[in-house]
Amino acid sequence: MSETDPTCWFCNDDMRTDPPPGGFLIDDGTWRAGHAPASYAPLGTVVLEARRHVLDQADFNDVESQTCARVTGRLVEAVRRATGCDRVYQWATMDAFPHFHLWLVPWSLSDDLRGPRFLADRLLHGDGCSPAEAEATARALRGALSAPAVGEHQPGDAVAVRPTYSGG
C-alpha cells in the first residue's frame, strides 16, 4: 500500500474541504488529530487520523501499532478535560474514505441517548456546533494536551473520580 493516496480526503490537504477548526492539535508524522469540522459533530469531537494511507489496525506498521493506544488515550483525556464529559465514545467506519480515522465523541450522563443511538443521532442527524465554539474548544483541547498526563500528579494535587453509569 502506498504511503499516501492523492485522491484521499485524509491524505491530500488540497482535497480537504473542511480543515479542523483551530488547526491540528497533534501532528507527529505518524498521527494527526483535530477538532471535527463544526457542522460535522458535537462540540469537543476530535478526529484522530493516520498520516499514512492505511485502512485499519490490521494494516498498521510497527510504529502505528505501538503508538495508537497512547495517542488515543492522550486525546480521550484531553476531550474529558476540555468538555467536562463523563465518557468519550470512539467510532470508526472508514466508510467514505478507506483511511484510518477514529472519531472521539464526548458523552455526558445528562445526554438523552447513549451508545450507538447517541452516536447515530449526534453524528448523522445533529447540527454540530458553531465555528466559533469549535475554535474555542480546539484551544481548550490544545491546553489540555499540554497539561500533565493522567497519573502525573504532583504532591497535594486533587484527583478527580469519574462518575460511572449503573443503568441497564
C-alpha positions as CSV (number, residue, x, y, z in Angstrom):
1,M,0.0,0.0,0.0
2,S,1.2,3.5,-0.9
3,E,2.2,5.9,1.9
4,T,-0.5,8.3,0.6
5,D,-3.3,8.4,-1.9
6,P,-3.7,11.7,-3.8
7,T,-7.5,11.0,-4.1
8,C,-8.0,10.6,-0.3
9,W,-9.5,13.4,1.7
10,F,-7.2,12.5,4.7
11,C,-4.0,12.2,2.6
12,N,-4.3,15.2,0.4
13,D,-4.9,18.5,2.2
14,D,-5.9,20.1,-1.2
15,M,-8.9,17.8,-1.2
16,R,-9.9,18.5,2.4
17,T,-12.8,20.9,2.2
18,D,-13.2,21.4,5.9
19,P,-9.9,21.6,7.8
20,P,-10.1,21.2,11.6
21,P,-11.1,24.4,13.4
22,G,-8.1,25.9,15.1
23,G,-5.7,23.6,13.2
24,F,-4.3,20.3,14.0
25,L,-3.9,19.5,17.8
26,I,-1.4,16.8,17.1
27,D,0.8,16.2,14.0
28,D,3.7,14.0,14.9
29,G,4.4,12.4,11.5
30,T,2.5,9.2,12.4
31,W,-0.8,10.7,13.7
32,R,-2.6,13.9,13.4
33,A,-5.8,15.0,15.2
34,G,-8.0,18.0,15.2
35,H,-11.5,19.1,16.3
36,A,-14.1,17.8,13.9
37,P,-15.4,20.4,11.5
38,A,-18.1,22.4,13.2
39,S,-21.1,21.2,11.2
40,Y,-20.0,17.5,11.4
41,A,-20.2,16.6,15.1
42,P,-20.9,17.7,18.7
43,L,-18.7,20.3,20.3
44,G,-15.4,18.7,21.5
45,T,-15.4,15.9,19.0
46,V,-11.8,15.1,17.9
47,V,-10.9,13.0,14.8
48,L,-7.6,11.1,15.0
49,E,-6.2,10.1,11.6
50,A,-3.2,8.1,10.5
51,R,-0.7,10.1,8.4
52,R,0.0,7.1,6.2
53,H,-2.8,5.8,3.9
54,V,-3.9,2.7,5.9
55,L,-7.3,1.2,6.2
56,D,-7.4,-0.1,9.7
57,Q,-5.4,-1.6,12.6
58,A,-4.8,-4.9,10.7
59,D,-2.6,-2.9,8.3
60,F,-0.7,-0.8,10.9
61,N,3.0,-0.8,10.7
62,D,5.0,-1.3,13.9
63,V,5.1,2.4,14.9
64,E,1.4,2.8,14.3
65,S,0.7,-0.3,16.4
66,Q,2.9,0.8,19.2
67,T,1.6,4.3,19.4
68,C,-2.1,4.2,18.6
69,A,-3.3,3.4,22.1
70,R,-1.0,6.1,23.7
71,V,-2.1,8.9,21.3
72,T,-5.8,7.9,21.6
73,G,-5.5,7.9,25.4
74,R,-3.9,11.4,25.4
75,L,-6.8,12.6,23.2
76,V,-9.5,11.0,25.2
77,E,-8.2,12.6,28.4
78,A,-7.9,16.0,26.6
79,V,-11.6,15.7,25.4
80,R,-12.7,14.9,29.0
81,R,-10.7,17.9,30.4
82,A,-11.8,20.3,27.7
83,T,-15.5,19.4,27.7
84,G,-16.2,18.0,31.2
85,C,-17.8,15.0,29.6
86,D,-18.2,11.7,31.5
87,R,-17.1,9.4,28.7
88,V,-15.6,9.6,25.2
89,Y,-17.2,7.3,22.7
90,Q,-15.0,6.0,19.9
91,W,-16.4,5.5,16.4
92,A,-14.6,4.4,13.2
93,T,-16.1,3.1,10.0
94,M,-13.7,4.2,7.2
95,D,-16.8,4.4,5.0
96,A,-16.5,7.5,2.8
97,F,-12.7,7.3,2.8
98,P,-10.9,4.0,3.3
99,H,-8.2,5.6,5.5
100,F,-7.9,5.0,9.3
101,H,-9.7,7.8,11.3
102,L,-11.2,7.5,14.7
103,W,-13.9,9.8,16.0
104,L,-13.7,10.7,19.7
105,V,-17.1,11.9,20.7
106,P,-17.8,13.4,24.2
107,W,-20.8,11.9,26.0
108,S,-22.3,13.0,29.4
109,L,-24.6,11.3,31.9
110,S,-27.1,14.1,31.2
111,D,-27.4,13.2,27.5
112,D,-30.8,11.8,26.5
113,L,-29.3,8.9,24.4
114,R,-26.4,6.6,24.8
115,G,-24.3,4.1,22.9
116,P,-24.9,3.6,19.2
117,R,-28.1,5.6,19.3
118,F,-26.3,8.6,20.7
119,L,-23.6,8.3,18.0
120,A,-26.0,7.9,15.2
121,D,-28.2,10.8,16.3
122,R,-25.4,13.2,17.0
123,L,-23.1,12.3,14.1
124,L,-25.7,11.6,11.4
125,H,-28.5,13.9,12.4
126,G,-27.1,16.5,14.8
127,D,-26.4,20.1,13.9
128,G,-22.9,20.1,15.2
129,C,-21.7,23.4,16.7
130,S,-20.7,26.8,15.6
131,P,-17.3,27.5,14.1
132,A,-16.5,29.9,16.9
133,E,-17.4,27.3,19.5
134,A,-15.3,24.7,17.7
135,E,-12.3,27.0,17.6
136,A,-12.6,27.9,21.3
137,T,-12.9,24.2,22.1
138,A,-9.8,23.4,20.0
139,R,-7.9,26.0,22.1
140,A,-9.1,24.2,25.3
141,L,-8.2,20.9,23.8
142,R,-4.7,22.2,23.0
143,G,-4.3,23.4,26.6
144,A,-5.5,20.1,27.9
145,L,-3.0,18.2,25.8
146,S,-0.2,20.4,27.2
147,A,-1.2,19.6,30.8
148,P,0.4,16.7,32.6
149,A,-1.0,13.3,31.6
150,V,-3.2,11.3,34.0
151,G,-1.0,9.7,36.6
152,E,1.5,12.6,36.5
153,H,0.1,14.2,39.6
154,Q,2.1,16.5,41.8
155,P,2.1,16.0,45.6
156,G,-1.0,17.7,47.0
157,D,-3.0,17.6,43.7
158,A,-6.6,16.7,44.0
159,V,-7.5,13.7,42.0
160,A,-11.0,13.6,40.3
161,V,-13.0,10.4,40.4
162,R,-15.0,9.8,37.2
163,P,-18.7,9.0,37.6
164,T,-19.9,5.6,36.5
165,Y,-23.1,4.7,34.8
166,S,-25.0,2.0,36.6
167,G,-28.1,1.9,34.4
168,G,-29.2,-1.1,32.3
